[in-house]
Amino acid sequence: MSPLAKGSVPYRQNACARAGLKIILPFFLGMIVNMQNDFHEASLRAIES
């Protein structure tokens, strides 16, 4: 096995992981932002009432 072939497998796995993160991260961040917005609105309502 050449070092190049050995090194290309983890690299490919890293590329897959990065592609997955690019998909998952915006979704995850959007979820967090939505949760914070809901919480913010709920706390504003609680303050107003």
C-alpha positions as a Markdown table, in Angstrom:
| # | Residue | x | y | z |
|---|---|---|---|---|
| 1 | Met | 0.0 | 0.0 | 0.0 |
| 2 | Ser | 1.4 | 3.4 | -0.9 |
| 3 | Pro | 1.2 | 6.2 | 1.6 |
| 4 | Leu | -1.0 | 8.1 | -0.9 |
| 5 | Ala | -3.6 | 5.3 | -1.0 |
| 6 | Lys | -3.5 | 5.0 | 2.8 |
| 7 | Gly | -4.0 | 8.7 | 3.3 |
| 8 | Ser | -6.8 | 9.0 | 0.8 |
| 9 | Val | -9.3 | 6.9 | 2.8 |
| 10 | Pro | -9.4 | 9.1 | 5.9 |
| 11 | Tyr | -9.4 | 12.1 | 3.7 |
| 12 | Arg | -12.5 | 10.8 | 1.9 |
| 13 | Gln | -14.1 | 10.0 | 5.2 |
| 14 | Asn | -13.3 | 13.6 | 6.3 |
| 15 | Ala | -14.8 | 15.0 | 3.1 |
| 16 | Cys | -18.0 | 13.0 | 3.8 |
| 17 | Ala | -18.1 | 14.2 | 7.4 |
| 18 | Arg | -17.6 | 17.8 | 6.2 |
| 19 | Ala | -20.4 | 17.4 | 3.6 |
| 20 | Gly | -22.6 | 16.0 | 6.3 |
| 21 | Leu | -21.8 | 18.9 | 8.6 |
| 22 | Lys | -22.6 | 21.4 | 5.9 |
| 23 | Ile | -26.0 | 19.8 | 5.6 |
| 24 | Ile | -26.6 | 19.2 | 9.3 |
| 25 | Leu | -25.2 | 22.4 | 10.8 |
| 26 | Pro | -27.5 | 25.0 | 9.1 |
| 27 | Phe | -30.4 | 22.8 | 10.0 |
| 28 | Phe | -29.2 | 22.5 | 13.6 |
| 29 | Leu | -28.5 | 26.3 | 13.9 |
| 30 | Gly | -31.9 | 27.1 | 12.4 |
| 31 | Met | -33.5 | 24.9 | 15.1 |
| 32 | Ile | -31.6 | 26.7 | 17.9 |
| 33 | Val | -32.5 | 30.1 | 16.5 |
| 34 | Asn | -36.1 | 29.1 | 16.3 |
| 35 | Met | -36.0 | 27.8 | 19.8 |
| 36 | Gln | -34.5 | 31.1 | 21.0 |
| 37 | Asn | -37.1 | 33.1 | 19.1 |
| 38 | Asp | -39.9 | 31.1 | 20.7 |
| 39 | Phe | -38.4 | 31.5 | 24.1 |
| 40 | His | -37.9 | 35.3 | 23.5 |
| 41 | Glu | -41.5 | 35.7 | 22.4 |
| 42 | Ala | -42.7 | 33.6 | 25.4 |
| 43 | Ser | -40.7 | 35.7 | 27.8 |
| 44 | Leu | -41.9 | 39.0 | 26.3 |
| 45 | Arg | -45.5 | 37.7 | 26.6 |
| 46 | Ala | -44.8 | 36.8 | 30.2 |
| 47 | Ile | -43.4 | 40.3 | 30.9 |
| 48 | Glu | -46.3 | 42.0 | 29.2 |
| 49 | Ser | -49.0 | 40.0 | 31.0 |
